[in-house]
Amino acid sequence: METILHIGAHRTATSTLQRLISRNAGALASSGVAVWTPDRTRGGLLAGVMGDPGRRDPRRDLLAHRSAGRVAMHRSRLAGQGIHRLIVSDENMLGGLRENLALARLYPSAGARMARVAQAIPEVTQVHMSIRSPDTWWTSVFAFLMTRGFGPPDRATLDAILRGRRSWRHVIEDAAAALPRARISVASYEEWGHRPAEIFDAMTGLPPEHGGAAIVNATPPVALLQQRLHDEGSDDVLPVLGASYAPFGPDDRAALRAAYADDLAWLRDGADGLAEFRTRAARTAPPSDRKGRHHGRRSVAGPPR
């Protein structure tokens, strides 16, 4: 059975894609494709697998071991029903937004988390991942967490993000190290975020029978965020650019975009054979092995990271 992981990232239209997958689950099953979305993965199927990998807990390890057995049992049952492709979609496999915010880094424990997933779901053949320019990604993260009771980021948090050197390239390298036999496909939110049906087709091998899935968990407007802070007794006034929330200033945005341009250049150059970069203009051929020649980081004009 071909097994495909869709690991997010968060804030890249992942929930919208998952809604589309769920709407088409019946049609997919009739074509031999099974799907496990967060409703399933977070409902006990992967108990002990996800969560902070640095927290050692024998009971949690036992739960993860049992989850691996449960996954094997379900995959065997699906194979007996004629299922030839299993898609597991959950962005929490990569990490959590609260951890990213606390450490001011992009998925700092992605490697260890994906290693635990690989133990529970062995023989993964493909990994689909989406990335987004960090200036808009972090902005979306801050806005989303404000709707969950968090305050806006302070200057120290923004400075820590700007000083950090961890980029999407490092997250992709971590995923590749944890799943060395899987083919990794990376898509940018900027190009694919508003095309969930095309990503659906790429993952499932089929066009969606039931399209038109509503946008889910979109970044709320700044007026709503400001009102929420006011209702919670905060006097913070959110910075805006036009009508949008804008926590980063012009120089900060330029620095983060330059880092993203560097990551995109690495992906277009072949990502050291670790991943293929999905574009609509020209599709990169899948790497023939995971030991491609080494590419150094391309220098991109702009402020240092």
C-alpha positions in Angstrom: 0.0 0.0 0.0 1.3 3.4 -0.9 1.3 5.7 2.2 1.4 9.5 1.8 1.8 12.0 4.6 0.5 15.5 4.3 2.3 17.4 7.1 1.1 21.0 6.6 2.6 23.4 7.5 0.1 25.3 9.6 -1.3 28.5 8.2 -0.8 27.4 4.5 -4.4 26.6 3.7 -4.0 23.1 5.2 -7.4 23.1 7.0 -9.1 24.1 3.7 -7.4 21.2 1.9 -8.4 18.8 4.8 -12.0 19.9 4.5 -11.9 19.1 0.8 -10.4 15.7 1.4 -13.0 14.9 4.0 -15.9 16.0 1.7 -14.5 13.5 -0.9 -13.7 10.6 1.4 -16.4 8.4 0.2 -15.6 8.9 -3.5 -11.9 8.4 -2.8 -12.6 5.1 -0.9 -14.5 3.8 -3.9 -11.4 4.4 -6.0 -9.1 2.7 -3.5 -7.8 5.7 -1.6 -8.3 6.0 2.2 -7.8 9.2 4.1 -7.0 9.9 7.8 -7.5 13.6 8.7 -7.1 15.2 12.1 -10.5 14.0 13.2 -9.0 10.5 13.1 -5.3 11.1 14.0 -6.2 13.2 17.0 -9.0 10.9 18.1 -6.7 8.3 19.6 -5.2 6.7 16.5 -1.8 8.2 17.1 -1.9 8.5 20.9 1.6 9.0 22.3 3.1 9.7 18.8 2.6 13.4 18.5 3.4 16.0 21.2 6.7 17.3 22.6 9.4 14.7 21.7 11.7 16.0 24.3 9.4 15.0 27.1 10.5 11.5 28.1 7.6 9.5 29.5 7.6 5.7 29.5 3.8 5.7 29.5 3.7 7.9 26.5 6.2 5.6 24.7 4.0 2.6 25.5 1.0 4.5 24.0 3.1 5.2 20.9 4.0 1.5 20.6 0.4 0.5 20.8 -0.5 3.2 18.2 2.0 1.6 15.8 0.3 -1.7 16.3 -3.1 -0.1 15.8 -1.9 1.6 12.6 -0.6 -1.7 11.3 -3.9 -3.4 12.0 -5.9 -0.7 10.2 -3.6 -0.7 7.2 -3.9 -4.5 6.9 -7.7 -4.2 7.0 -7.7 -1.4 4.4 -5.5 -3.5 2.1 -7.9 -6.4 2.4 -10.7 -4.0 1.3 -8.8 -3.1 -1.9 -7.3 0.2 -0.7 -4.0 0.8 -2.5 -3.3 4.4 -1.2 -3.5 5.8 2.3 -3.2 9.5 2.9 -2.6 10.7 6.4 -3.0 14.5 6.8 -2.2 16.3 10.1 0.0 19.4 10.4 0.6 18.6 14.0 2.9 15.8 12.9 5.4 18.6 12.1 5.0 20.5 15.4 2.8 23.0 17.2 2.3 26.7 16.8 2.7 27.4 20.5 6.1 25.7 20.5 7.1 27.8 17.5 6.0 31.0 19.3 7.7 30.0 22.6 11.0 29.4 20.9 10.6 31.9 18.1 11.7 29.3 15.5 10.1 27.4 12.7 9.2 23.9 13.9 12.3 23.4 16.1 11.5 19.8 17.0 10.3 18.7 13.5 13.1 16.1 13.1 12.3 14.3 16.3 8.6 14.5 15.8 8.8 13.1 12.3 11.0 10.3 13.5 8.3 9.3 16.0 5.7 9.4 13.2 8.0 7.2 11.0 8.1 4.6 13.7 4.3 4.6 14.0 3.6 4.8 10.3 6.5 2.9 8.5 7.1 2.6 4.8 5.9 6.1 3.9 6.3 6.6 0.2 5.5 10.3 -0.2 5.4 13.5 1.9 3.5 16.6 0.9 4.5 19.8 2.6 3.6 23.5 2.0 5.6 26.5 3.0 4.9 30.3 3.2 7.0 33.5 3.3 7.9 33.9 7.0 6.8 37.5 7.2 3.2 36.5 6.3 3.4 33.1 8.0 4.4 34.5 11.4 1.8 37.3 11.0 -0.9 34.6 10.4 0.4 32.6 13.4 0.2 35.7 15.7 -3.3 36.5 14.5 -4.5 32.9 14.9 -3.1 32.6 18.4 -4.7 35.9 19.4 -8.1 34.3 18.6 -7.0 31.6 21.1 -6.3 34.0 24.0 -2.7 34.9 23.3 -1.6 38.5 23.3 0.2 40.1 20.4 4.0 39.5 20.1 6.3 41.9 21.9 9.4 43.4 20.4 11.6 40.8 22.0 9.7 38.0 20.3 9.9 39.7 16.9 13.7 40.3 17.4 14.2 36.7 18.3 12.5 35.6 15.1 14.6 37.9 13.1 17.8 36.7 14.7 16.9 33.1 14.1 18.6 31.2 11.3 16.2 28.3 11.1 14.3 28.4 7.8 12.0 26.2 5.8 15.1 24.5 4.3 16.0 23.2 7.8 12.5 21.9 8.3 12.6 20.1 5.0 16.0 18.6 5.8 14.7 17.4 9.1 11.7 15.7 7.5 14.0 14.1 4.9 16.3 12.8 7.6 13.4 11.2 9.4 11.9 9.7 6.2 14.9 9.0 4.0 13.0 6.7 1.6 10.0 9.0 1.1 9.7 11.3 -1.9 9.1 14.9 -0.5 7.1 17.4 -2.5 7.1 21.0 -1.4 4.6 23.6 -2.6 4.5 27.3 -1.8 1.4 28.8 -0.2 1.8 31.8 -2.5 1.4 29.7 -5.6 -0.9 26.9 -4.4 -2.7 28.1 -1.3 -5.8 29.1 -3.3 -5.7 26.0 -5.4 -6.7 23.2 -3.0 -8.3 21.1 -5.8 -5.0 20.9 -7.6 -3.1 19.8 -4.5 -5.9 17.3 -3.8 -5.4 15.9 -7.3 -1.6 15.7 -6.8 -2.0 13.8 -3.5 -4.8 11.5 -4.4 -4.3 11.0 -8.1 -7.9 12.0 -8.6 -9.8 15.3 -9.1 -12.2 16.1 -6.3 -15.7 14.9 -7.1 -17.2 17.4 -4.6 -15.3 20.7 -4.9 -16.0 24.2 -3.6 -14.8 23.6 0.0 -15.0 26.8 2.0 -11.9 28.5 3.2 -11.2 27.4 6.8 -9.3 29.2 9.5 -8.4 32.2 7.4 -6.5 35.0 9.1 -9.1 37.2 10.8 -9.3 40.9 9.9 -7.4 43.3 12.0 -10.6 45.0 13.3 -11.8 41.7 14.7 -8.4 41.1 16.4 -8.4 44.6 17.9 -11.9 44.1 19.2 -11.0 40.8 20.7 -8.0 42.3 22.5 -10.2 45.1 23.8 -12.8 42.7 25.0 -10.1 40.8 27.0 -9.1 44.1 28.7 -5.9 44.7 26.6 -4.9 48.3 25.7 -2.6 47.1 22.9 -3.0 48.8 19.6 -2.1 46.5 16.7 0.1 47.9 14.0 -1.4 47.9 10.6 -0.4 48.2 6.9 -3.3 49.4 4.9 -6.2 47.3 6.4 -4.0 44.4 7.5 -2.3 43.5 10.7 1.4 44.1 10.3 3.7 43.2 13.3 6.9 43.5 11.2 8.2 46.8 9.9 9.5 47.3 6.4 13.1 46.3 7.1 12.0 43.3 9.1 9.7 42.2 6.2 12.6 42.6 3.7 14.9 40.4 5.9 12.3 37.6 6.2 11.5 37.7 2.5 15.2 37.5 1.6 15.5 34.4 3.8 12.5 32.9 2.0 14.0 33.8 -1.4 17.1 31.8 -0.4 15.0 28.8 0.5 13.1 29.0 -2.8 16.3 29.2 -4.7 17.6 26.1 -2.9 14.4 24.2 -3.8 14.5 25.3 -7.4 18.2 24.2 -7.6 17.1 20.6 -6.6 17.2 20.8 -2.8 20.3 18.6 -2.6 18.2 15.8 -3.9 16.0 15.8 -0.8 12.8 17.3 -2.2 11.0 18.3 -5.4 9.6 21.8 -5.7 6.1 21.9 -7.1 5.5 24.7 -9.5 2.7 25.3 -12.0 5.0 26.7 -14.7 7.5 23.8 -14.7 7.4 20.6 -12.6 10.7 19.5 -11.2 11.4 15.8 -11.9 11.4 13.7 -8.7 14.9 12.9 -7.5 16.2 9.5 -8.5 17.9 9.1 -5.1 18.3 10.9 -1.8 22.0 11.6 -2.3 22.0 14.4 -4.7 25.0 16.7 -5.1 25.4 19.3 -2.4 24.3 22.8 -3.2 25.5 25.7 -1.1 23.1 28.4 -0.1 22.6 30.9 -2.8 23.3 34.5 -2.0 20.2 36.6 -2.3 20.3 40.4 -2.1 18.8 41.8 1.0 19.5 42.4 4.7 21.2 39.6 6.6 19.0 37.1 8.5 
